[in-house]
Amino acid sequence: MPLIGCRRFDEPPISEPTLEATNISILTLRNATKEKPININENLTIGGYVTTDDRSGNFYKTFFIEDGTAGIEIMAGLYDLGKIYPMGHYITMSLKGCAIAMDHQTLQVGLPATEQSRYATEYFASRILLDKHIKRSGITRQIAPKPMTTEELKPDMCGTLVSIAGLRLSTHEHVGGWEVNDNGSWHGYNFFKDNNQNTIAVYTSEYANFAQKSVPTQEVVINGILQYGKSDGKDIYIIKLRDESDCIVEK
């Protein structure tokens, strides 16, 4: 069914190039992507606002955009993406020659994977290749995390920014599971419950600059990118913080 690059890091301020017209939504791409990766050979273009920043180290060589219908993870394969694609800036992306796939119920776009690859899509890993596919602009709009309850979460929301209030730390109920935190810090998986005893997980990379900071035990609001996967042997919604400030202690 039809489905739907190389500069220095000390660059001048972003100008507004002639952006490519978008002709497909991220949600349409998502709905067309099932179990297997899809290579795109058509002239398809998506657009969206950058919603993540890698400066804290919790996102590694990838960044996310949203277009109001859904979100997508771009497998950039480079460091300092917050300087190349600042959070809140609007970009367009030509998908011809790319591949899309689902991972943790999150839509990803990268290069087609080789037969030997263990990934569904490959990193671009080249500023030249990224510039071939991505146009960035000076148009900005900070996307606010969408307030949700745990009961309202749906797979189609994975890859987008969400905000869940009224959560309390409950990791002690899960200690012993794979990568479950056991010392009160952010590193690994932590679990939170709402007032109805529904549980979500929060994952923090060991490379995040707040990985060893203490997780608040008070009631908190958690913001971040929604994903879905397996933790402590259970399928569960997972949130990935952009930085430590995405966890807000409620007053």
C-alpha positions as a Markdown table, in Angstrom:
| # | Residue | x | y | z |
|---|---|---|---|---|
| 1 | Met | 0.0 | 0.0 | 0.0 |
| 2 | Pro | 1.4 | 3.4 | -0.8 |
| 3 | Leu | 2.8 | 5.0 | 2.3 |
| 4 | Ile | 2.6 | 7.2 | 2.6 |
| 5 | Gly | 22.7 | 16.6 | 6.9 |
| 6 | Cys | 26.7 | 18.4 | 7.3 |
| 7 | Arg | 27.4 | 21.5 | 9.2 |
| 8 | Arg | 29.5 | 22.6 | 12.1 |
| 9 | Phe | 28.1 | 22.7 | 15.6 |
| 10 | Asp | 29.1 | 26.4 | 16.0 |
| 11 | Glu | 26.6 | 27.4 | 13.3 |
| 12 | Pro | 25.0 | 30.8 | 12.8 |
| 13 | Pro | 21.4 | 31.3 | 13.8 |
| 14 | Ile | 18.9 | 29.2 | 12.0 |
| 15 | Ser | 17.5 | 30.8 | 8.9 |
| 16 | Glu | 14.1 | 30.0 | 7.3 |
| 17 | Pro | 14.7 | 28.0 | 4.2 |
| 18 | Thr | 12.0 | 27.1 | 1.7 |
| 19 | Leu | 10.5 | 24.1 | 3.4 |
| 20 | Glu | 9.1 | 21.1 | 1.5 |
| 21 | Ala | 5.4 | 20.9 | 1.5 |
| 22 | Thr | 4.1 | 18.0 | 3.7 |
| 23 | Asn | 1.9 | 15.5 | 2.1 |
| 24 | Ile | 1.3 | 12.9 | 4.8 |
| 25 | Ser | 0.7 | 13.0 | 8.5 |
| 26 | Ile | 2.7 | 11.1 | 11.1 |
| 27 | Leu | -0.5 | 9.3 | 12.2 |
| 28 | Thr | -1.1 | 8.0 | 8.7 |
| 29 | Leu | 2.4 | 6.6 | 8.6 |
| 30 | Arg | 1.9 | 5.0 | 12.0 |
| 31 | Asn | -1.4 | 3.4 | 10.9 |
| 32 | Ala | 0.3 | 1.9 | 7.8 |
| 33 | Thr | 3.2 | 0.5 | 9.8 |
| 34 | Lys | 2.6 | -2.9 | 11.3 |
| 35 | Glu | 5.0 | -5.7 | 12.4 |
| 36 | Lys | 7.6 | -5.3 | 9.7 |
| 37 | Pro | 9.7 | -2.3 | 8.7 |
| 38 | Ile | 8.6 | -0.6 | 5.5 |
| 39 | Asn | 11.1 | 0.9 | 3.0 |
| 40 | Ile | 9.7 | 4.1 | 1.4 |
| 41 | Asn | 10.3 | 4.7 | -2.3 |
| 42 | Glu | 7.7 | 7.5 | -2.7 |
| 43 | Asn | 8.0 | 11.2 | -2.5 |
| 44 | Leu | 6.5 | 11.6 | 1.0 |
| 45 | Thr | 7.2 | 14.4 | 3.4 |
| 46 | Ile | 6.3 | 14.8 | 7.0 |
| 47 | Gly | 6.7 | 17.9 | 9.2 |
| 48 | Gly | 6.6 | 18.5 | 12.9 |
| 49 | Tyr | 8.0 | 20.4 | 15.9 |
| 50 | Val | 11.0 | 19.0 | 17.8 |
| 51 | Thr | 9.9 | 17.8 | 21.3 |
| 52 | Thr | 13.1 | 16.4 | 22.8 |
| 53 | Asp | 16.6 | 17.5 | 23.7 |
| 54 | Asp | 19.6 | 15.3 | 24.2 |
| 55 | Arg | 21.6 | 17.6 | 26.4 |
| 56 | Ser | 20.8 | 15.7 | 29.6 |
| 57 | Gly | 21.9 | 12.4 | 28.0 |
| 58 | Asn | 18.7 | 10.6 | 28.4 |
| 59 | Phe | 18.0 | 10.5 | 24.7 |
| 60 | Tyr | 20.9 | 9.1 | 22.7 |
| 61 | Lys | 21.5 | 10.0 | 19.1 |
| 62 | Thr | 17.7 | 10.3 | 18.3 |
| 63 | Phe | 15.1 | 13.0 | 18.6 |
| 64 | Phe | 11.3 | 13.2 | 18.4 |
| 65 | Ile | 8.9 | 15.4 | 16.5 |
| 66 | Glu | 5.1 | 15.8 | 16.6 |
| 67 | Asp | 2.7 | 17.2 | 14.0 |
| 68 | Gly | -0.5 | 17.3 | 16.0 |
| 69 | Thr | -1.6 | 13.9 | 14.9 |
| 70 | Ala | 1.2 | 11.7 | 16.3 |
| 71 | Gly | 4.9 | 11.6 | 17.1 |
| 72 | Ile | 7.9 | 9.9 | 15.5 |
| 73 | Glu | 11.5 | 9.2 | 16.5 |
| 74 | Ile | 14.2 | 10.2 | 14.1 |
| 75 | Met | 17.3 | 7.9 | 14.2 |
| 76 | Ala | 19.8 | 10.6 | 13.6 |
| 77 | Gly | 22.9 | 8.8 | 14.9 |
| 78 | Leu | 24.7 | 12.0 | 15.9 |
| 79 | Tyr | 25.6 | 13.8 | 19.2 |
| 80 | Asp | 24.6 | 17.3 | 20.1 |
| 81 | Leu | 21.3 | 17.1 | 18.4 |
| 82 | Gly | 19.9 | 19.8 | 20.6 |
| 83 | Lys | 22.2 | 22.2 | 18.8 |
| 84 | Ile | 21.4 | 21.0 | 15.3 |
| 85 | Tyr | 17.6 | 20.6 | 15.8 |
| 86 | Pro | 16.7 | 22.8 | 18.8 |
| 87 | Met | 13.6 | 21.9 | 20.8 |
| 88 | Gly | 10.5 | 23.7 | 19.5 |
| 89 | His | 11.8 | 24.3 | 16.0 |
| 90 | Tyr | 9.7 | 23.1 | 13.0 |
| 91 | Ile | 11.3 | 20.7 | 10.5 |
| 92 | Thr | 10.2 | 18.9 | 7.4 |
| 93 | Met | 11.6 | 15.5 | 6.5 |
| 94 | Ser | 11.6 | 13.8 | 3.1 |
| 95 | Leu | 11.1 | 10.1 | 3.6 |
| 96 | Lys | 12.1 | 8.8 | 0.2 |
| 97 | Gly | 15.0 | 6.3 | 0.7 |
| 98 | Cys | 14.1 | 5.9 | 4.4 |
| 99 | Ala | 12.6 | 3.1 | 6.4 |
| 100 | Ile | 9.9 | 3.3 | 9.1 |
| 101 | Ala | 9.2 | 0.7 | 11.8 |
| 102 | Met | 7.7 | 0.4 | 15.3 |
| 103 | Asp | 9.7 | -0.1 | 18.4 |
| 104 | His | 8.1 | 0.0 | 21.9 |
| 105 | Gln | 4.9 | 1.0 | 20.1 |
| 106 | Thr | 6.8 | 4.1 | 18.9 |
| 107 | Leu | 7.2 | 5.0 | 15.3 |
| 108 | Gln | 10.8 | 5.4 | 14.1 |
| 109 | Val | 12.3 | 6.6 | 10.9 |
| 110 | Gly | 15.9 | 5.8 | 9.8 |
| 111 | Leu | 17.8 | 4.2 | 7.0 |
| 112 | Pro | 16.8 | 0.7 | 5.8 |
| 113 | Ala | 18.4 | -1.9 | 8.0 |
| 114 | Thr | 20.8 | -4.5 | 6.7 |
| 115 | Glu | 20.2 | -8.2 | 7.1 |
| 116 | Gln | 22.8 | -8.3 | 9.8 |
| 117 | Ser | 21.4 | -5.5 | 11.8 |
| 118 | Arg | 19.7 | -6.1 | 15.1 |
| 119 | Tyr | 17.7 | -2.9 | 14.7 |
| 120 | Ala | 14.5 | -2.3 | 12.7 |
| 121 | Thr | 16.0 | 0.8 | 11.1 |
| 122 | Glu | 19.6 | 2.1 | 11.0 |
| 123 | Tyr | 20.9 | 5.4 | 12.2 |
| 124 | Phe | 21.6 | 8.0 | 9.5 |
| 125 | Ala | 24.9 | 8.7 | 11.4 |
| 126 | Ser | 25.9 | 11.4 | 8.9 |
| 127 | Arg | 25.1 | 15.1 | 8.8 |
| 128 | Ile | 25.3 | 15.0 | 5.0 |
| 129 | Leu | 22.5 | 12.4 | 4.9 |
| 130 | Leu | 20.4 | 14.2 | 7.5 |
| 131 | Asp | 20.7 | 17.4 | 5.5 |
| 132 | Lys | 19.5 | 15.5 | 2.5 |
| 133 | His | 16.3 | 14.5 | 4.2 |
| 134 | Ile | 15.7 | 17.2 | 6.8 |
| 135 | Lys | 15.0 | 20.9 | 6.4 |
| 136 | Arg | 14.9 | 23.0 | 9.6 |
| 137 | Ser | 13.4 | 26.4 | 10.0 |
| 138 | Gly | 13.3 | 29.3 | 12.3 |
| 139 | Ile | 9.6 | 28.7 | 13.0 |
| 140 | Thr | 9.2 | 27.7 | 16.6 |
| 141 | Arg | 6.5 | 26.5 | 18.9 |
| 142 | Gln | 7.1 | 24.7 | 22.2 |
| 143 | Ile | 4.8 | 21.6 | 22.3 |
| 144 | Ala | 3.4 | 21.3 | 25.8 |
| 145 | Pro | 3.0 | 17.8 | 27.2 |
| 146 | Lys | -0.6 | 16.7 | 26.9 |
| 147 | Pro | -2.3 | 16.1 | 30.3 |
| 148 | Met | -3.5 | 12.6 | 30.6 |
| 149 | Thr | -4.6 | 10.0 | 33.2 |
| 150 | Thr | -3.2 | 6.5 | 33.2 |
| 151 | Glu | -6.6 | 5.2 | 32.0 |
| 152 | Glu | -6.5 | 7.5 | 29.0 |
| 153 | Leu | -3.2 | 6.3 | 27.6 |
| 154 | Lys | -3.4 | 4.6 | 24.2 |
| 155 | Pro | -0.8 | 3.0 | 21.9 |
| 156 | Asp | -1.3 | 5.8 | 19.3 |
| 157 | Met | 0.1 | 8.3 | 21.8 |
| 158 | Cys | 3.4 | 6.6 | 22.0 |
| 159 | Gly | 6.1 | 8.9 | 20.7 |
| 160 | Thr | 4.3 | 12.0 | 21.9 |
| 161 | Leu | 4.8 | 14.2 | 25.0 |
| 162 | Val | 2.4 | 13.4 | 27.8 |
| 163 | Ser | 1.9 | 14.6 | 31.4 |
| 164 | Ile | 0.5 | 12.6 | 34.2 |
| 165 | Ala | -0.3 | 14.1 | 37.6 |
| 166 | Gly | -0.9 | 12.5 | 41.0 |
| 167 | Leu | 1.8 | 9.9 | 40.9 |
| 168 | Arg | 3.8 | 8.4 | 43.8 |
| 169 | Leu | 6.9 | 6.3 | 43.7 |
| 170 | Ser | 6.2 | 2.5 | 44.1 |
| 171 | Thr | 9.5 | 1.0 | 42.9 |
| 172 | His | 9.9 | -0.9 | 46.1 |
| 173 | Glu | 7.2 | -3.2 | 44.9 |
| 174 | His | 9.2 | -4.2 | 41.9 |
| 175 | Val | 12.8 | -4.4 | 43.1 |
| 176 | Gly | 14.5 | -7.5 | 41.7 |
| 177 | Gly | 13.3 | -7.1 | 38.2 |
| 178 | Trp | 15.6 | -6.5 | 35.2 |
| 179 | Glu | 17.0 | -3.0 | 35.4 |
| 180 | Val | 14.6 | -2.0 | 38.1 |
| 181 | Asn | 16.1 | 0.6 | 40.4 |
| 182 | Asp | 17.1 | -0.5 | 43.8 |
| 183 | Asn | 18.8 | 2.5 | 45.4 |
| 184 | Gly | 16.3 | 5.4 | 45.1 |
| 185 | Ser | 18.0 | 7.0 | 42.1 |
| 186 | Trp | 16.6 | 7.5 | 38.6 |
| 187 | His | 18.9 | 5.1 | 36.8 |
| 188 | Gly | 17.0 | 2.2 | 35.2 |
| 189 | Tyr | 13.3 | 1.6 | 35.7 |
| 190 | Asn | 11.2 | 3.3 | 38.4 |
| 191 | Phe | 7.5 | 2.7 | 39.0 |
| 192 | Phe | 4.8 | 5.1 | 40.0 |
| 193 | Lys | 1.2 | 4.6 | 41.0 |
| 194 | Asp | -1.8 | 7.0 | 40.7 |
| 195 | Asn | -4.6 | 7.3 | 43.2 |
| 196 | Asn | -6.4 | 4.4 | 41.5 |
| 197 | Gln | -3.4 | 2.2 | 41.9 |
| 198 | Asn | -2.6 | 2.1 | 38.2 |
| 199 | Thr | 1.1 | 1.8 | 37.5 |
| 200 | Ile | 3.5 | 3.4 | 34.9 |
| 201 | Ala | 7.2 | 3.0 | 34.5 |
| 202 | Val | 9.8 | 5.7 | 34.0 |
| 203 | Tyr | 13.1 | 4.7 | 32.3 |
| 204 | Thr | 16.3 | 6.7 | 32.7 |
| 205 | Ser | 19.5 | 5.9 | 30.9 |
| 206 | Glu | 22.7 | 5.3 | 32.9 |
| 207 | Tyr | 24.2 | 8.1 | 30.8 |
| 208 | Ala | 21.7 | 10.8 | 31.8 |
| 209 | Asn | 23.3 | 13.5 | 33.9 |
| 210 | Phe | 20.5 | 13.0 | 36.5 |
| 211 | Ala | 20.8 | 9.2 | 36.6 |
| 212 | Gln | 22.2 | 9.2 | 40.1 |
| 213 | Lys | 19.9 | 11.9 | 41.5 |
| 214 | Ser | 17.3 | 10.8 | 44.0 |
| 215 | Val | 13.7 | 10.2 | 42.9 |
| 216 | Pro | 11.2 | 12.3 | 44.8 |
| 217 | Thr | 8.9 | 10.3 | 47.1 |
| 218 | Gln | 6.3 | 13.0 | 47.2 |
| 219 | Glu | 3.4 | 13.2 | 44.8 |
| 220 | Val | 4.7 | 14.3 | 41.4 |
| 221 | Val | 3.7 | 15.2 | 37.9 |
| 222 | Ile | 5.7 | 13.2 | 35.3 |
| 223 | Asn | 6.2 | 14.7 | 31.8 |
| 224 | Gly | 8.0 | 12.9 | 28.9 |
| 225 | Ile | 7.8 | 10.8 | 25.8 |
| 226 | Leu | 5.4 | 7.9 | 26.1 |
| 227 | Gln | 6.4 | 4.5 | 25.1 |
| 228 | Tyr | 5.1 | 0.9 | 25.7 |
| 229 | Gly | 7.1 | -2.1 | 26.5 |
| 230 | Lys | 8.0 | -4.8 | 29.0 |
| 231 | Ser | 9.4 | -4.1 | 32.4 |
| 232 | Asp | 9.6 | -6.4 | 35.4 |
| 233 | Gly | 8.0 | -9.0 | 33.3 |
| 234 | Lys | 4.9 | -7.0 | 32.5 |
| 235 | Asp | 3.7 | -5.0 | 29.5 |
| 236 | Ile | 3.4 | -1.4 | 30.7 |
| 237 | Tyr | 3.4 | 2.2 | 29.5 |
| 238 | Ile | 6.8 | 3.8 | 30.0 |
| 239 | Ile | 7.7 | 7.5 | 30.1 |
| 240 | Lys | 11.1 | 8.8 | 29.2 |
| 241 | Leu | 12.1 | 12.1 | 30.8 |
| 242 | Arg | 13.8 | 14.7 | 28.7 |
| 243 | Asp | 15.6 | 15.9 | 31.8 |
| 244 | Glu | 15.2 | 16.0 | 35.6 |
| 245 | Ser | 12.8 | 19.0 | 35.4 |
| 246 | Asp | 10.2 | 16.7 | 33.7 |
| 247 | Cys | 9.5 | 15.3 | 37.2 |
| 248 | Ile | 7.6 | 18.1 | 39.2 |
| 249 | Val | 6.8 | 17.8 | 42.9 |
| 250 | Glu | 3.2 | 18.7 | 43.4 |
| 251 | Lys | 2.5 | 21.3 | 46.1 |
